[in-house]
Amino acid sequence: MPVFTRFHQSSRPGDDMPGDGAAGPEPERDAEAATAAEEAERTGAGSRLARLRDWRTRHPRAARTLRLTTTALAAALVLGALLLPNTLPALKAVSFARIPAEAVLGAVVVLALPRRPRLAAAVLYGLGLTVLTTVNLLDMGFNEYLGRGFNAALDWDLLPDAQAYVRDTLGGGVATAAAVGAVVLVLLVAAVMVAAAVRLANVLARHRVRASKGALIAGTVWVTCSALGLTLSGGPIASERGAGALKVHAQRTVESLRDEAAFVKQSKADTFGNTPPAELLPDLRGKDVIFTFIESYGRSAIEDPAMAPGVVRTLDTSTGALEKAGFAARSGWLTSATYGGSSWLGHSTTMSGLWIDNQRRYRTVTAGDHLTLTKAFQKTGAWDTVGVMPGVQKGWPEEKWYGLDQLYDAFDLGYQGPKFSWSTMPDQYALEAFQRKVHGRKRDKPLMSFVILTSSHQPWAPLPRMVDWDELGDGSVFDAIEKAGNKASDVITDTTRSREEYGRSIQYSLTGLTQWLRRYGTDDTVLVFLGDHQPIARVSGNGAGRDVPVSIVAKDPKVLDKVADWNWTQGLKPDRDAPVWRMDSFRDRFLKAFGSTPRPS
C-alpha cells in the first residue's frame, strides 16, 4: 500500500519523482507525522495504563482496599439517593435501613444487558438519581419554609423571589454565591451519581454469577417483606421510596395543569360581578375604610408558648387603649391560602373571594377583571382608593386589578433611613407617611386604603423599635436602631432566636398600627387588619395550621352591629374557639354584611 501511494502521488503533474533531488512528497510527510502523533498518544495512554497496572501489582493490598472502598461508596450513594426522605424530621439513620425495589430492579437490568447498552442504562440511572435527589432536597426546603412540597409545574417562578429575598437579607454577594452554589451542587450530584451507577454496573458485570444470585436473594426478601407488610420504626422494609417520590411529583404536576384550566372558568363567575355601583357597600358610605395586612401574623403568634405571652400582652394592652379612645373591636380567624411566604397569594385571596394558592392562579386572576373587594369601593365612585406598599420596589401592574386610584410604593414615602433586612422601612414610619401624604389630607370623598406592613417579614433581624411619633422625620432616626440590632445571619440559622424575634416583630407591628389608629383615627374610621399567612414552618412548628387572626375596629357601633352575627370575639385577640372561615369567603361575607346585593355574572 505505501508503494502504491508513492507511485500514485508521483504520477501527478508537478510532483517531484523520487531520486530527483527532492526531499519527498509533502502529503507523505504529513501522513507520517499524523501517524507518529497517534502512536505517541496511544503510547501515552498505554503508558498511564501500564503505570496503573504496575502500581496495582506492586501494592495489591492498597489497590484492593481502594477498589472495595470505591465500590462501597458508590453503593452507599445510590442507596442513599433511593431512600432519601423529603422532609428534615424524617432524615434519620433508620430511614436508610430499607430495601429499595429500584436497586434490585436496576441490578437485574444491567446484568441482562451487553456492555454498551449497560453503560447507557447506568448513565440514565445516574441521571434519574440526580433528579430524585434534587426534588427531595427541594421538598425539604419547601416543607421547612412553606409547609408543603415542591411543585415542578408552579414553583420555578418562586426561585427568583427566593434569590431576591437572600439578596435583600444577606447581601448581593451571598445571593450570587448561593445561586452559583446551587447550580454547581446539581452538576456535582449529577457527576457523582452517574459515576457511582457506572461503577456498580461494571462491578456487577464482572461478577455476573454472584451478582445474579445476590439480586435473586434481594428480590425474594423484598417480595416477602412486602407481602407480610414488615416494618421497621414505622416504615416498610420493602421500600419504593424513589419511584413513589417521582410518581408523586408527576401527579402533582399533572393535577396543577388541570387545576389551571378549571380555575380559568371559575374566575369568570362572580357573585357580585353584575352588581350595580349603587348596590355595593351602601352601609359604609361616608366611612374611611382601611384594609391592612400584617406580614406573617399567624395563629402561632397568639397560641404558641414561645411567642404568645408577649403578643397576647400587646393585644390586651392595645385593646384597652383603643377602648379608652372610643374604639371597639371584633376578631376571628381566617384560613390562609398560603403558608410561610408568597404573601401576595393571601392578599389576593382575601380581596378576590377566590382561592389563590399558587402563582399560576395568581397570574390568571390578576390578568382578568374579577371584582376585588378594593375595586368594589372604587366601582361605587363614592371613595378615593389608594394603596400603600412599602415592600413594592418595582413596577406593580396589579394596581389596576385591585382598583387603586393611586399607589405609594417604597420610593414614594420619602424614607431616608436604613433598611431593616428585607423590609424597606419600619411600619411606624410607613404609617406616619400614609397619614402625612394620604390619610391626613382633606378630600371630597372618603378614603379606602389598602396598606401592607412589612416589619414582621423574616428573618426578623434587625428589628425596629417604636420611637416618638413626632421624631420620625425622614426616617434617619432609625440609623442607630438598625446598627444596634441583631444580624440577620445570626438569627436566620437559629430556630429559637428566630421564634423569639418573630414574636417581637409582631408586637412591634401591632403596637405601631394601634397607636396610629388612636392617634389619627376618627369617628368615621373603620380598620380591618389581618395576617397574610403563618410564619415559616421552622418558626410556627411542624403541623401548624394556616389560620391567621383578623380584626375589625371602629368607633361607630353601627359598623360592628353589621357583623354581630359573625360571632367574632370582642377585642383584638380572637378566642381559640372563635369562628374559622376560609380566607376566600371573606370578600362575600364583608360585601353582604354592609348591604351589597349579589348580582352574579
C-alpha positions in Angstrom: 0.0 0.0 0.0 2.8 2.6 0.7 4.4 1.8 -2.6 1.1 2.4 -4.4 0.6 5.6 -2.6 4.0 6.9 -3.6 3.6 5.9 -7.2 0.1 7.5 -7.4 1.4 10.7 -5.9 4.4 10.9 -8.1 2.5 10.5 -11.2 0.5 13.7 -10.8 1.8 16.8 -12.6 4.1 18.9 -10.6 5.2 16.1 -8.3 8.9 15.5 -7.8 10.0 12.0 -8.6 12.0 10.1 -6.0 15.6 10.3 -6.7 15.4 13.7 -8.5 17.0 15.5 -5.5 13.6 16.4 -3.9 13.1 15.7 -0.2 10.0 13.6 -0.9 6.3 14.4 -1.3 4.7 16.7 1.3 1.5 14.7 1.8 3.5 11.7 2.7 5.4 13.6 5.4 2.0 14.9 6.8 0.6 11.4 7.0 3.7 10.1 8.7 3.6 13.0 11.2 -0.1 12.2 12.0 0.7 8.5 12.4 3.5 9.4 14.7 1.2 11.6 16.8 -1.4 9.0 17.1 1.2 6.4 18.1 2.5 8.8 20.7 -1.0 9.4 22.1 -1.6 5.6 22.2 1.8 5.1 23.8 1.0 7.8 26.4 -2.4 6.3 27.3 -0.8 2.8 27.3 2.0 4.1 29.5 -0.5 5.5 32.0 -2.5 2.3 32.0 0.8 0.4 32.4 1.8 2.5 35.3 -1.6 1.9 37.0 -1.3 -1.8 36.4 2.3 -1.7 37.8 1.1 0.2 40.9 -1.6 -2.4 41.4 0.9 -5.2 41.0 3.3 -3.7 43.5 0.6 -2.7 46.0 -2.1 -5.3 45.8 -3.5 -4.8 49.2 -3.8 -1.0 48.8 -5.3 -1.5 45.3 -7.9 -3.9 46.7 -8.7 -1.6 49.6 -9.2 1.3 47.1 -11.3 -0.8 44.8 -13.6 -2.0 47.6 -13.9 1.4 49.2 -14.8 3.0 45.8 -17.5 0.3 45.2 -18.9 0.6 48.8 -19.0 4.4 48.4 -20.8 4.1 45.1 -23.3 1.7 46.6 -23.9 4.0 49.6 -24.6 6.9 47.3 -27.1 5.0 45.1 -28.9 3.5 48.1 -28.8 6.9 49.9 -30.4 8.6 46.9 -33.1 6.0 46.6 -34.0 6.2 50.3 -33.5 9.9 50.9 -36.6 11.4 52.7 -38.1 14.7 51.5 -38.5 16.3 55.0 -35.9 17.2 57.6 -37.7 15.5 60.5 -37.6 12.2 58.6 -33.9 12.5 57.9 -32.8 9.7 60.4 -30.5 6.8 60.1 -33.4 4.3 60.3 -34.9 5.9 57.1 -32.0 4.3 55.2 -32.5 0.8 56.7 -34.7 -0.4 53.9 -34.5 -2.5 50.8 -35.2 -0.3 47.8 -37.0 -2.0 44.9 -35.3 0.4 42.5 -31.9 -1.0 43.4 -32.9 -4.6 42.9 -34.6 -3.8 39.5 -31.6 -1.8 38.4 -29.2 -4.7 39.2 -31.4 -7.1 37.2 -31.5 -4.8 34.2 -27.7 -4.2 34.0 -27.0 -7.9 34.4 -29.1 -8.6 31.4 -27.5 -6.1 29.1 -24.4 -6.3 27.0 -21.6 -3.7 27.5 -22.7 -0.6 25.6 -26.4 -0.8 26.4 -25.4 -1.5 30.0 -23.2 1.7 30.1 -26.1 3.7 28.6 -28.5 2.3 31.2 -26.1 3.1 34.0 -25.8 6.7 32.8 -29.6 7.2 32.6 -29.9 5.6 36.0 -27.4 8.1 37.5 -29.3 11.0 35.9 -32.5 9.6 37.3 -30.9 9.6 40.8 -29.9 13.2 40.2 -33.4 14.2 39.5 -34.7 12.3 42.5 -32.1 13.8 44.9 -32.8 17.3 43.6 -36.6 17.1 44.0 -36.1 15.6 47.5 -33.8 18.5 48.5 -36.3 21.0 47.1 -39.1 19.3 49.0 -37.0 19.6 52.2 -36.6 23.4 51.7 -40.2 24.0 50.7 -41.5 21.9 53.6 -39.2 23.8 56.0 -40.3 27.2 54.9 -43.6 26.9 53.1 -45.1 23.9 54.8 -45.6 22.0 51.5 -43.6 20.1 48.9 -42.1 21.5 45.8 -44.3 21.7 42.7 -42.4 21.4 39.4 -45.3 22.9 37.5 -45.7 26.0 39.7 -42.7 26.8 41.8 -39.9 27.6 39.4 -41.3 31.1 39.4 -40.5 31.4 43.1 -36.8 30.8 42.7 -36.0 34.4 41.5 -38.1 35.7 44.5 -36.0 33.4 46.8 -32.8 34.9 45.4 -34.2 38.4 45.8 -35.0 37.6 49.4 -31.5 36.4 50.1 -30.0 39.4 48.4 -32.1 41.8 50.4 -31.5 39.9 53.6 -27.8 38.8 53.4 -26.4 40.9 50.6 -25.9 40.6 46.8 -22.6 38.6 47.2 -24.3 35.9 49.3 -27.2 35.7 46.9 -24.9 35.3 43.9 -22.8 32.7 45.7 -26.0 30.8 46.7 -27.3 30.8 43.1 -23.9 29.6 41.7 -23.5 27.1 44.5 -26.9 25.6 43.8 -26.0 25.1 40.1 -22.6 23.7 41.0 -24.2 21.4 43.5 -26.7 20.0 41.0 -23.9 19.4 38.4 -21.7 17.8 41.1 -24.6 15.5 42.2 -25.1 14.5 38.5 -21.4 13.7 38.0 -21.2 11.7 41.2 -24.4 9.8 40.7 -23.5 8.8 37.1 -20.0 7.7 38.1 -21.5 5.7 41.0 -24.0 4.0 38.8 -21.4 3.1 36.1 -19.1 1.8 38.7 -21.7 -0.5 40.2 -22.8 -1.7 36.8 -19.3 -2.6 35.8 -18.7 -4.5 39.1 -22.0 -6.4 38.7 -21.0 -7.4 35.1 -17.5 -8.6 36.3 -19.1 -10.8 38.9 -22.2 -11.8 37.0 -22.8 -15.2 38.6 -22.6 -13.9 42.2 -24.4 -10.7 41.4 -27.3 -12.7 39.8 -27.6 -14.8 43.0 -27.5 -11.7 45.1 -30.2 -10.0 43.1 -32.4 -13.0 43.3 -32.0 -13.2 47.1 -32.6 -9.5 47.5 -35.7 -9.6 45.3 -37.0 -12.6 47.2 -36.5 -10.8 50.5 -38.2 -7.7 49.2 -41.2 -9.6 48.0 -41.5 -11.4 51.3 -41.3 -8.2 53.3 -43.8 -6.5 51.1 -46.2 -9.4 51.2 -46.0 -9.7 55.0 -46.1 -5.9 55.5 -43.0 -6.0 57.6 -42.0 -2.6 59.0 -39.1 -1.0 60.9 -39.6 2.1 63.0 -42.9 2.7 61.4 -41.7 2.4 57.8 -41.9 -0.5 55.4 -38.7 -2.6 55.0 -39.6 -3.2 51.3 -39.2 0.4 50.0 -40.4 2.0 46.9 -39.4 5.5 48.1 -37.6 6.6 44.9 -40.3 5.6 42.4 -43.0 6.8 44.8 -41.4 10.2 45.1 -41.1 10.7 41.4 -44.7 9.5 40.9 -46.0 12.0 43.5 -44.2 14.8 41.7 -45.5 13.7 38.3 -49.1 13.5 39.7 -48.7 16.9 41.3 -47.6 18.4 38.0 -50.5 16.9 36.1 -53.0 18.0 38.7 -51.6 21.5 38.7 -52.0 21.8 34.9 -55.6 20.5 35.1 -56.3 22.9 38.0 -55.2 25.9 36.0 -57.7 25.1 33.2 -60.5 24.7 35.8 -59.6 27.9 37.6 -59.8 29.9 34.4 -63.5 29.0 34.3 -64.0 29.5 38.0 -62.5 33.0 38.0 -65.1 34.2 35.4 -68.0 33.5 37.7 -68.6 36.2 40.3 -71.4 36.5 42.9 -71.2 40.3 42.7 -69.9 40.6 39.1 -73.1 42.4 37.8 -74.0 44.3 41.0 -74.6 48.0 40.1 -72.4 50.5 41.8 -75.3 51.9 43.9 -75.9 48.5 45.4 -72.3 48.0 46.6 -71.4 48.7 50.2 -74.2 51.2 50.9 -73.8 50.8 54.7 -70.2 52.0 54.7 -70.8 55.2 52.7 -69.0 58.1 54.4 -66.5 55.9 56.2 -62.8 55.9 55.8 -62.1 52.2 55.4 -58.6 50.7 55.8 -57.6 47.2 54.9 -54.2 46.3 56.4 -52.2 43.1 56.2 -49.5 42.4 58.8 -46.7 40.3 57.4 -46.6 36.7 58.8 -49.2 37.5 61.5 -50.4 33.9 62.1 -52.3 32.0 64.8 -49.0 30.7 66.2 -48.1 34.2 67.3 -51.2 34.1 69.7 -51.2 30.5 70.7 -47.6 29.1 70.6 -46.0 29.2 74.1 -42.7 30.6 72.7 -44.3 33.7 71.2 -47.7 34.0 72.7 -47.0 35.7 76.0 -45.6 38.9 74.5 -48.0 39.0 71.6 -51.1 38.4 73.8 -49.9 41.1 76.3 -49.6 43.5 73.4 -53.1 42.6 72.1 -54.7 43.0 75.5 -52.9 46.3 76.2 -53.9 47.7 72.7 -57.5 46.6 73.2 -57.7 48.5 76.4 -56.0 51.6 75.0 -58.4 51.6 72.0 -61.4 51.3 74.2 -60.3 54.3 76.2 -60.1 56.2 72.8 -63.6 55.1 72.0 -62.9 52.2 69.6 -64.3 48.7 69.8 -63.0 45.6 68.1 -64.2 42.1 66.9 -61.8 39.3 66.0 -61.9 35.9 64.3 -59.8 33.5 62.2 -59.3 33.1 58.5 -57.5 30.1 56.9 -54.9 31.5 54.6 -54.3 30.2 51.1 -50.6 30.3 51.6 -48.1 29.4 54.3 -44.7 30.8 55.3 -44.4 33.1 52.3 -45.9 34.3 49.0 -47.9 36.9 50.8 -49.5 38.2 47.6 -51.5 34.9 47.5 -53.1 35.8 50.8 -53.7 39.4 49.8 -55.4 38.4 46.5 -57.4 35.5 48.0 -58.9 37.8 50.7 -59.7 40.6 48.3 -61.0 38.5 45.3 -63.0 35.8 47.1 -61.2 33.1 45.1 -58.8 30.5 46.5 -55.4 31.6 45.0 -52.9 29.2 46.4 -50.3 29.2 43.6 -48.6 31.6 41.2 -50.4 30.4 38.1 -53.8 31.1 39.7 -52.5 34.5 40.8 -51.4 35.3 37.2 -54.7 34.1 35.8 -56.9 36.1 38.1 -54.9 39.3 38.0 -55.0 39.2 34.2 -58.8 39.2 34.3 -61.5 41.6 35.7 -62.8 39.6 38.7 -64.2 42.1 41.2 -61.9 42.6 44.2 -63.1 44.0 47.5 -60.9 47.0 47.0 -62.2 47.5 43.5 -65.8 47.4 44.7 -65.1 50.6 46.7 -63.7 52.2 43.5 -66.6 51.0 41.4 -69.1 52.8 43.6 -67.5 56.1 42.8 -68.0 57.1 46.4 -64.5 56.6 47.6 -60.9 57.5 46.6 -58.8 54.4 46.6 -55.1 54.2 47.4 -52.5 51.5 48.1 -49.6 51.9 50.5 -47.0 49.2 49.8 -43.5 49.8 51.2 -42.5 46.3 50.1 -43.0 47.1 46.4 -39.8 48.2 44.7 -40.6 47.8 41.0 -43.5 48.1 38.6 -46.7 46.6 40.0 -49.3 46.1 37.3 -51.8 44.5 39.8 -52.6 48.1 40.9 -55.3 48.2 38.3 -56.7 44.8 39.2 -57.0 45.9 42.9 -58.9 49.0 41.8 -56.4 51.6 43.3 -56.5 55.2 42.0 -53.0 55.7 43.3 -50.2 53.6 44.6 -47.4 54.6 47.1 -44.5 52.2 46.9 -41.1 52.1 48.7 -39.9 55.1 46.7 -43.0 57.3 47.2 -43.0 57.6 51.0 -39.9 59.8 51.5 -38.0 57.4 53.7 -34.3 58.2 54.1 -33.4 55.8 56.9 -31.9 52.3 56.7 -33.5 49.1 55.5 -34.3 46.5 58.2 -33.2 43.4 56.3 -35.9 42.6 53.7 -38.2 45.4 55.0 -37.6 48.7 53.3 -38.8 50.8 56.2 -40.3 50.4 59.7 -44.1 50.0 59.9 -44.3 53.1 62.2 -42.7 55.3 59.5 -44.8 53.8 56.7 -48.0 54.6 58.7 -46.9 58.1 59.5 -46.1 58.7 55.9 -49.5 57.3 55.0 -51.0 59.8 57.4 -48.9 62.7 56.0 -49.3 62.0 52.3 -52.8 60.4 52.1 -55.0 59.9 55.1 -54.5 63.3 56.8 -55.2 65.4 53.7 -58.6 67.0 53.1 -60.5 65.4 50.2 -64.0 65.5 48.7 -64.6 61.8 49.2 -63.9 59.3 52.0 -60.9 57.1 51.5 -60.5 53.4 51.0 -56.9 52.3 51.8 -55.0 49.1 51.1 -51.9 49.0 53.4 -49.3 46.3 53.6 -47.0 46.3 56.6 -43.6 44.6 56.3 -41.6 44.9 59.5 -42.6 41.4 60.6 -41.1 39.8 57.5 -38.5 37.1 58.0 -35.6 36.9 59.0 -36.7 39.3 61.9 -33.3 40.8 62.3 -32.5 43.6 62.8 -35.8 44.8 64.1 -37.0 48.4 64.5 -38.5 49.7 67.7 -41.1 52.4 68.5 -39.9 56.0 68.7 -41.8 59.2 69.4 -44.1 59.8 66.5 -43.1 63.5 66.4 -39.4 62.5 65.9 -39.9 60.2 62.9 -38.9 62.9 60.4 -37.4 61.3 57.2 -36.6 58.0 59.0 -33.0 58.8 59.8 -33.8 58.4 63.5 -33.7 54.6 62.8 -30.0 54.6 61.8 -28.7 53.9 65.3 -31.5 51.3 66.0 -30.6 49.4 62.8 -26.9 49.4 63.6 -27.5 48.1 67.2 -29.9 45.4 66.0 -29.2 41.7 65.5 -27.5 40.4 62.4 -29.8 38.5 60.0 -27.2 35.8 59.6 -27.2 35.2 63.3 -30.9 34.8 63.7 -31.9 33.1 60.5 -29.8 30.0 61.4 -31.1 29.7 65.0 -34.6 28.4 65.4 -35.0 29.5 69.0 -33.9 33.1 68.3 -36.0 33.2 65.1 -39.1 32.4 67.1 -38.3 35.0 69.8 -37.5 37.7 67.3 -40.6 36.8 65.2 -42.8 37.4 68.3 -41.1 40.7 68.9 -41.7 41.8 65.3 -45.4 41.1 65.6 -45.6 43.0 68.9 -43.9 46.0 67.1 -46.3 45.9 64.1 -49.4 45.6 66.3 -48.2 48.4 68.5 -47.5 50.7 65.6 -50.8 50.1 63.9 -53.0 50.5 67.0 -51.1 53.6 68.2 -51.5 55.1 64.7 -55.3 54.4 65.0 -55.6 56.0 68.4 -53.5 59.0 67.2 -55.2 59.6 63.8 -58.5 57.6 63.8 -61.8 59.5 63.7 -65.4 58.6 64.3 -65.6 57.5 60.6 -62.5 55.3 60.6 -63.0 51.6 60.0 -59.9 49.5 60.3 -59.8 45.8 59.1 -56.4 44.2 59.7 -55.3 40.6 59.5 -52.3 38.4 58.8 -51.4 37.2 55.3 -50.1 33.8 56.4 -48.4 31.9 59.2 -44.6 32.3 59.7 -42.3 29.7 58.2 -42.7 26.1 59.5 -39.3 26.3 61.3 -41.0 29.0 63.5 -44.6 28.0 63.6 -43.7 24.4 64.1 -44.4 21.2 62.2 -48.1 20.6 61.7 -49.2 24.1 62.5 -52.3 25.1 60.7 -52.8 28.0 58.2 -55.1 30.2 60.4 -54.4 33.9 60.7 -56.2 36.4 63.0 -58.5 39.1 61.6 -60.0 42.1 63.4 -62.4 44.9 62.6 -62.1 48.1 64.6 -64.4 51.1 64.6 -65.8 53.9 66.8 -69.3 53.8 65.2 -71.2 51.0 66.9 -73.4 50.6 63.8 -70.4 49.2 62.0 -69.8 46.4 64.4 -73.6 45.8 64.6 -73.5 44.8 61.0 -71.1 41.9 61.8 -72.8 40.8 65.0 -74.0 37.6 63.5 -70.4 36.6 62.7 -70.0 35.7 66.4 -66.4 37.1 66.5 -64.7 37.7 69.8 -64.7 41.1 71.4 -61.3 42.8 71.4 -58.2 42.2 69.2 -57.5 38.7 70.4 -59.8 36.0 68.9 -60.7 33.2 71.2 -59.4 29.7 70.5 -62.9 28.6 69.5 -63.8 31.7 67.6 -65.2 31.1 64.1 -62.7 30.0 61.4 -63.5 30.8 57.8 -61.6 30.1 54.6 -59.9 33.3 53.5 -61.7 33.3 50.2 -65.1 33.6 51.9 -64.2 37.0 53.5 -65.0 39.1 50.4 -68.6 37.9 50.0 -69.3 38.0 53.7 -68.0 41.5 54.0 -69.9 42.8 51.0 -73.2 41.2 52.2 -72.7 42.4 55.8 -72.5 46.0 54.6 -75.5 46.0 52.3 -74.2 44.8 48.9 -76.7 43.0 46.7 -75.5 39.8 44.9 -75.8 40.0 41.1 -73.9 37.1 39.6 -72.0 37.5 36.4 
